[in-house]
Amino acid sequence: MEPKPGPARVRILDAAHELMLTVGLARATTKEIAKAAGCSEAALYKYFASKEEVFIRVLAERLPKLAPLLHALAAEPGRNSLEENLTEIARQAALFYEQSFPIAASLYAETQLKRRHDDAMREMDSGPHKPIEWLDTYLRAEQSIGRVALTADTFAAASLLLGACAQRAFAYDATQDGVRPPVEEFAARLARTLLGGIAAAGESV
């Protein structure tokens, strides 16, 4: 793997992303990441405190931007239609999980590695539960302006949408053709179905 030109931090994240996809998270050591980035391991630690932090930054900066979308929508409820917003959330989430699942899957094969990553994510206030919390926050914001029914369980709705998007990342590998449902159609169908359960009276579904 040839080092790419550019600032060291960018090269490190690019190298880490590629290695995590090709050799897996467990085998993508800081030494190997630094080598692929064309820098020393000491240089890597100038930018990142640990491999766990590199992993978290790869998820945040090299994969579809789910977090910024959810934060932006929560800050401005009422923008666009609920269906448009939920469709875009589902689309971005499906792509995020599709790309992050191959990287994170190896965590579950090594108990000590997963425990170390879980500890690091807690320290950094990160983790796979965060998108559910952010989507719940957005739905409650829409609930506060009357676009989501007051009786709707926003946490359950967030869990259902993101759970379906996460399952799409791995559930179809064993089918005859091994092909996932097309992301655009999948996102639209998921959003319409969820809206049927949570939209306030008078909101288009």
C-alpha positions as a Markdown table, in Angstrom:
| # | Residue | x | y | z |
|---|---|---|---|---|
| 1 | Met | 0.0 | 0.0 | 0.0 |
| 2 | Glu | 1.7 | 3.2 | -1.2 |
| 3 | Pro | 1.5 | 6.2 | 1.1 |
| 4 | Lys | -0.8 | 9.0 | -0.2 |
| 5 | Pro | 0.3 | 12.6 | -0.4 |
| 6 | Gly | -1.2 | 15.2 | 1.9 |
| 7 | Pro | -1.2 | 16.3 | 5.5 |
| 8 | Ala | -0.1 | 13.5 | 8.0 |
| 9 | Arg | -3.5 | 13.4 | 9.8 |
| 10 | Val | -5.3 | 12.9 | 6.5 |
| 11 | Arg | -2.9 | 10.2 | 5.4 |
| 12 | Ile | -3.3 | 8.4 | 8.7 |
| 13 | Leu | -7.0 | 8.3 | 8.5 |
| 14 | Asp | -7.0 | 7.3 | 4.8 |
| 15 | Ala | -4.5 | 4.5 | 5.6 |
| 16 | Ala | -6.4 | 3.4 | 8.6 |
| 17 | His | -9.7 | 3.3 | 6.7 |
| 18 | Glu | -8.2 | 1.2 | 3.9 |
| 19 | Leu | -6.4 | -1.2 | 6.3 |
| 20 | Met | -9.5 | -1.7 | 8.5 |
| 21 | Leu | -11.4 | -2.7 | 5.4 |
| 22 | Thr | -8.8 | -5.0 | 4.0 |
| 23 | Val | -7.2 | -6.7 | 6.9 |
| 24 | Gly | -9.7 | -6.0 | 9.7 |
| 25 | Leu | -9.7 | -3.8 | 12.8 |
| 26 | Ala | -7.8 | -6.3 | 14.9 |
| 27 | Arg | -4.8 | -6.6 | 12.5 |
| 28 | Ala | -4.7 | -2.9 | 11.6 |
| 29 | Thr | -2.1 | -2.0 | 14.2 |
| 30 | Thr | -0.9 | 1.6 | 14.8 |
| 31 | Lys | 2.5 | 0.4 | 13.5 |
| 32 | Glu | 0.9 | -0.8 | 10.2 |
| 33 | Ile | -1.3 | 2.2 | 9.9 |
| 34 | Ala | 1.7 | 4.6 | 10.3 |
| 35 | Lys | 3.7 | 2.6 | 7.8 |
| 36 | Ala | 0.9 | 2.7 | 5.2 |
| 37 | Ala | 0.6 | 6.5 | 5.9 |
| 38 | Gly | 4.3 | 7.1 | 5.3 |
| 39 | Cys | 5.0 | 8.4 | 8.8 |
| 40 | Ser | 6.3 | 7.1 | 12.1 |
| 41 | Glu | 4.2 | 5.5 | 14.8 |
| 42 | Ala | 5.3 | 8.4 | 17.1 |
| 43 | Ala | 3.8 | 10.8 | 14.5 |
| 44 | Leu | 0.5 | 9.0 | 14.6 |
| 45 | Tyr | 0.3 | 9.5 | 18.3 |
| 46 | Lys | 0.7 | 13.2 | 17.9 |
| 47 | Tyr | -2.7 | 13.3 | 16.3 |
| 48 | Phe | -4.5 | 10.3 | 18.0 |
| 49 | Ala | -4.3 | 9.0 | 21.6 |
| 50 | Ser | -4.9 | 5.4 | 20.6 |
| 51 | Lys | -6.0 | 3.1 | 17.8 |
| 52 | Glu | -9.5 | 3.3 | 19.3 |
| 53 | Glu | -9.5 | 7.0 | 18.6 |
| 54 | Val | -8.3 | 6.4 | 15.1 |
| 55 | Phe | -11.2 | 4.0 | 14.6 |
| 56 | Ile | -13.7 | 6.5 | 15.9 |
| 57 | Arg | -12.4 | 9.3 | 13.7 |
| 58 | Val | -12.5 | 7.0 | 10.7 |
| 59 | Leu | -16.2 | 6.3 | 11.3 |
| 60 | Ala | -16.8 | 10.0 | 11.8 |
| 61 | Glu | -14.7 | 11.4 | 8.9 |
| 62 | Arg | -14.5 | 8.7 | 6.3 |
| 63 | Leu | -18.0 | 7.3 | 6.2 |
| 64 | Pro | -21.4 | 8.9 | 5.3 |
| 65 | Lys | -22.1 | 11.8 | 7.5 |
| 66 | Leu | -25.0 | 10.6 | 9.6 |
| 67 | Ala | -24.2 | 12.6 | 12.8 |
| 68 | Pro | -24.1 | 16.1 | 11.2 |
| 69 | Leu | -27.4 | 15.4 | 9.4 |
| 70 | Leu | -29.2 | 14.3 | 12.6 |
| 71 | His | -27.8 | 17.3 | 14.5 |
| 72 | Ala | -28.8 | 19.8 | 11.8 |
| 73 | Leu | -32.4 | 18.4 | 11.6 |
| 74 | Ala | -32.8 | 18.5 | 15.4 |
| 75 | Ala | -31.7 | 22.1 | 15.5 |
| 76 | Glu | -34.3 | 23.1 | 12.9 |
| 77 | Pro | -37.4 | 21.0 | 13.2 |
| 78 | Gly | -40.1 | 21.7 | 10.6 |
| 79 | Arg | -37.6 | 22.0 | 7.7 |
| 80 | Asn | -38.7 | 20.0 | 4.7 |
| 81 | Ser | -41.4 | 17.3 | 5.1 |
| 82 | Leu | -41.1 | 14.5 | 7.7 |
| 83 | Glu | -41.0 | 12.0 | 4.9 |
| 84 | Glu | -38.2 | 13.8 | 3.1 |
| 85 | Asn | -36.1 | 14.0 | 6.3 |
| 86 | Leu | -36.7 | 10.4 | 7.4 |
| 87 | Thr | -35.9 | 9.2 | 3.9 |
| 88 | Glu | -32.6 | 11.0 | 3.9 |
| 89 | Ile | -31.8 | 9.8 | 7.4 |
| 90 | Ala | -32.5 | 6.2 | 6.4 |
| 91 | Arg | -30.4 | 6.6 | 3.2 |
| 92 | Gln | -27.4 | 8.0 | 5.1 |
| 93 | Ala | -27.8 | 5.5 | 7.9 |
| 94 | Ala | -28.0 | 2.5 | 5.5 |
| 95 | Leu | -24.8 | 3.7 | 3.7 |
| 96 | Phe | -23.1 | 4.3 | 7.0 |
| 97 | Tyr | -23.8 | 0.8 | 8.4 |
| 98 | Glu | -23.0 | -0.8 | 5.0 |
| 99 | Gln | -19.5 | 0.8 | 5.1 |
| 100 | Ser | -18.9 | 0.5 | 8.9 |
| 101 | Phe | -20.1 | -3.1 | 9.4 |
| 102 | Pro | -17.1 | -4.7 | 7.7 |
| 103 | Ile | -14.7 | -2.6 | 9.8 |
| 104 | Ala | -16.4 | -3.1 | 13.2 |
| 105 | Ala | -17.4 | -6.8 | 12.7 |
| 106 | Ser | -14.0 | -8.1 | 13.9 |
| 107 | Leu | -14.6 | -6.4 | 17.3 |
| 108 | Tyr | -17.1 | -9.2 | 18.1 |
| 109 | Ala | -14.6 | -11.9 | 17.4 |
| 110 | Glu | -12.1 | -10.8 | 20.1 |
| 111 | Thr | -13.5 | -10.1 | 23.6 |
| 112 | Gln | -10.6 | -8.1 | 24.9 |
| 113 | Leu | -10.4 | -6.0 | 21.7 |
| 114 | Lys | -14.1 | -5.2 | 22.0 |
| 115 | Arg | -13.8 | -4.4 | 25.7 |
| 116 | Arg | -11.0 | -2.0 | 25.0 |
| 117 | His | -12.9 | -0.3 | 22.3 |
| 118 | Asp | -16.0 | 0.0 | 24.4 |
| 119 | Asp | -14.0 | 1.6 | 27.2 |
| 120 | Ala | -12.5 | 4.1 | 24.8 |
| 121 | Met | -15.8 | 5.0 | 23.2 |
| 122 | Arg | -17.3 | 5.6 | 26.7 |
| 123 | Glu | -14.4 | 7.9 | 27.5 |
| 124 | Met | -14.9 | 9.8 | 24.2 |
| 125 | Asp | -18.7 | 9.9 | 24.6 |
| 126 | Ser | -19.1 | 7.9 | 21.5 |
| 127 | Gly | -20.5 | 4.5 | 20.5 |
| 128 | Pro | -23.1 | 2.8 | 18.3 |
| 129 | His | -26.0 | 3.9 | 20.6 |
| 130 | Lys | -25.4 | 7.6 | 19.8 |
| 131 | Pro | -27.2 | 7.7 | 16.4 |
| 132 | Ile | -30.3 | 6.3 | 18.2 |
| 133 | Glu | -30.1 | 9.1 | 20.8 |
| 134 | Trp | -29.6 | 11.7 | 18.1 |
| 135 | Leu | -32.5 | 10.5 | 16.0 |
| 136 | Asp | -34.7 | 10.3 | 19.1 |
| 137 | Thr | -33.7 | 14.0 | 19.8 |
| 138 | Tyr | -34.7 | 15.0 | 16.3 |
| 139 | Leu | -38.1 | 13.2 | 16.5 |
| 140 | Arg | -38.8 | 14.8 | 19.9 |
| 141 | Ala | -38.1 | 18.2 | 18.3 |
| 142 | Glu | -40.6 | 17.4 | 15.6 |
| 143 | Gln | -43.0 | 16.2 | 18.3 |
| 144 | Ser | -42.6 | 19.5 | 20.1 |
| 145 | Ile | -43.9 | 21.4 | 17.0 |
| 146 | Gly | -46.8 | 19.0 | 16.4 |
| 147 | Arg | -45.5 | 17.1 | 13.3 |
| 148 | Val | -45.0 | 13.8 | 15.3 |
| 149 | Ala | -47.9 | 12.5 | 17.3 |
| 150 | Leu | -47.6 | 13.1 | 21.1 |
| 151 | Thr | -48.4 | 9.5 | 21.7 |
| 152 | Ala | -45.5 | 8.3 | 19.5 |
| 153 | Asp | -42.6 | 6.5 | 21.2 |
| 154 | Thr | -39.7 | 8.4 | 19.6 |
| 155 | Phe | -37.0 | 6.2 | 21.1 |
| 156 | Ala | -38.7 | 3.1 | 19.7 |
| 157 | Ala | -39.2 | 4.8 | 16.3 |
| 158 | Ala | -35.5 | 5.7 | 16.2 |
| 159 | Ser | -34.5 | 2.2 | 17.2 |
| 160 | Leu | -36.7 | 0.7 | 14.5 |
| 161 | Leu | -35.4 | 2.9 | 11.7 |
| 162 | Leu | -31.7 | 2.6 | 12.6 |
| 163 | Gly | -32.0 | -1.1 | 13.4 |
| 164 | Ala | -33.4 | -1.8 | 10.0 |
| 165 | Cys | -30.6 | 0.2 | 8.4 |
| 166 | Ala | -28.0 | -1.7 | 10.4 |
| 167 | Gln | -29.5 | -5.1 | 9.5 |
| 168 | Arg | -29.4 | -4.3 | 5.8 |
| 169 | Ala | -25.6 | -4.2 | 6.1 |
| 170 | Phe | -25.3 | -8.0 | 6.7 |
| 171 | Ala | -28.7 | -9.7 | 6.5 |
| 172 | Tyr | -28.6 | -10.3 | 2.7 |
| 173 | Asp | -25.1 | -11.9 | 2.3 |
| 174 | Ala | -26.6 | -15.4 | 2.5 |
| 175 | Thr | -29.3 | -14.8 | -0.2 |
| 176 | Gln | -29.0 | -16.4 | -3.6 |
| 177 | Asp | -27.5 | -13.3 | -5.2 |
| 178 | Gly | -26.0 | -11.7 | -2.1 |
| 179 | Val | -27.4 | -8.3 | -3.0 |
| 180 | Arg | -28.8 | -5.8 | -0.6 |
| 181 | Pro | -32.1 | -3.9 | -1.3 |
| 182 | Pro | -31.2 | -0.8 | -3.3 |
| 183 | Val | -30.6 | 2.0 | -0.9 |
| 184 | Glu | -32.9 | 4.6 | -2.4 |
| 185 | Glu | -35.9 | 2.4 | -2.5 |
| 186 | Phe | -35.1 | 0.9 | 0.9 |
| 187 | Ala | -34.9 | 4.3 | 2.5 |
| 188 | Ala | -38.1 | 5.6 | 1.0 |
| 189 | Arg | -40.1 | 2.5 | 2.0 |
| 190 | Leu | -38.7 | 2.5 | 5.5 |
| 191 | Ala | -39.5 | 6.2 | 6.0 |
| 192 | Arg | -43.1 | 5.8 | 4.7 |
| 193 | Thr | -43.8 | 2.8 | 6.9 |
| 194 | Leu | -42.4 | 4.5 | 10.0 |
| 195 | Leu | -44.4 | 7.6 | 9.3 |
| 196 | Gly | -47.6 | 5.6 | 9.3 |
| 197 | Gly | -47.0 | 4.9 | 13.0 |
| 198 | Ile | -45.7 | 8.2 | 14.3 |
| 199 | Ala | -47.0 | 11.1 | 12.1 |
| 200 | Ala | -49.4 | 13.5 | 13.8 |
| 201 | Ala | -52.9 | 13.8 | 12.3 |
| 202 | Gly | -52.9 | 15.9 | 9.2 |
| 203 | Glu | -49.2 | 15.2 | 8.4 |
| 204 | Ser | -48.8 | 13.6 | 4.9 |
| 205 | Val | -47.7 | 10.0 | 4.9 |
